[in-house]
Amino acid sequence: MEKNKNMMALDDDALNMITGGGTAEAEAYLEELMQKYGCERYNLYPNMTKEEYEKYVKLYNS
């Protein structure tokens, strides 16, 4: 498939503005948790509680 050189891929923030949500809330929640636990995203999961993880999944899927 030929690429259209006049078009540019949207980043997540731009895509969320068009679609009205998406993963923006889930990403914001992850940022909040990273601040809470003082860690980076790659090592956040071991610090999260079951409830926090379930909330993240629910936000991501909505």
C-alpha positions in Angstrom: 0.0 0.0 0.0 1.4 3.4 -1.0 1.7 6.0 1.8 0.2 9.4 1.3 3.0 11.8 1.9 0.5 14.7 2.6 -0.8 13.0 5.7 0.8 12.7 9.2 0.1 10.1 11.9 -1.7 11.5 15.0 -0.1 11.2 18.4 -2.3 9.9 21.2 -3.3 13.4 22.5 -4.4 14.5 19.0 -6.3 11.3 18.5 -8.1 11.6 21.8 -9.2 15.1 20.9 -10.9 13.7 17.8 -12.3 10.6 19.3 -13.4 12.2 22.5 -11.5 10.2 25.1 -9.9 6.9 24.4 -6.9 6.1 26.4 -6.3 9.7 27.7 -8.0 9.0 31.1 -6.0 5.7 31.5 -2.8 7.5 30.7 -3.6 10.2 33.2 -4.3 7.6 35.8 -1.0 5.9 35.2 0.8 9.2 35.6 -1.0 9.7 38.9 0.1 6.2 40.1 3.7 6.8 38.9 3.8 9.9 41.1 2.2 8.1 44.0 4.8 5.3 43.9 7.7 7.3 42.7 8.5 5.0 39.8 8.6 4.9 36.0 5.9 3.3 33.9 8.0 0.2 33.1 8.1 -0.8 36.8 4.7 0.4 37.9 2.8 -2.9 37.7 4.5 -4.5 40.7 3.6 -1.5 42.8 -0.1 -1.3 41.8 -2.8 -2.9 43.9 -5.3 -5.2 42.4 -8.0 -2.4 42.6 -5.7 0.1 40.9 -4.9 -2.3 38.1 -8.6 -3.1 37.6 -9.4 0.6 37.5 -6.7 1.2 34.9 -8.1 -1.7 32.7 -11.6 -0.3 33.0 -10.4 3.2 32.0 -8.4 1.9 29.1 -11.3 -0.2 27.7 -13.9 2.6 28.0 
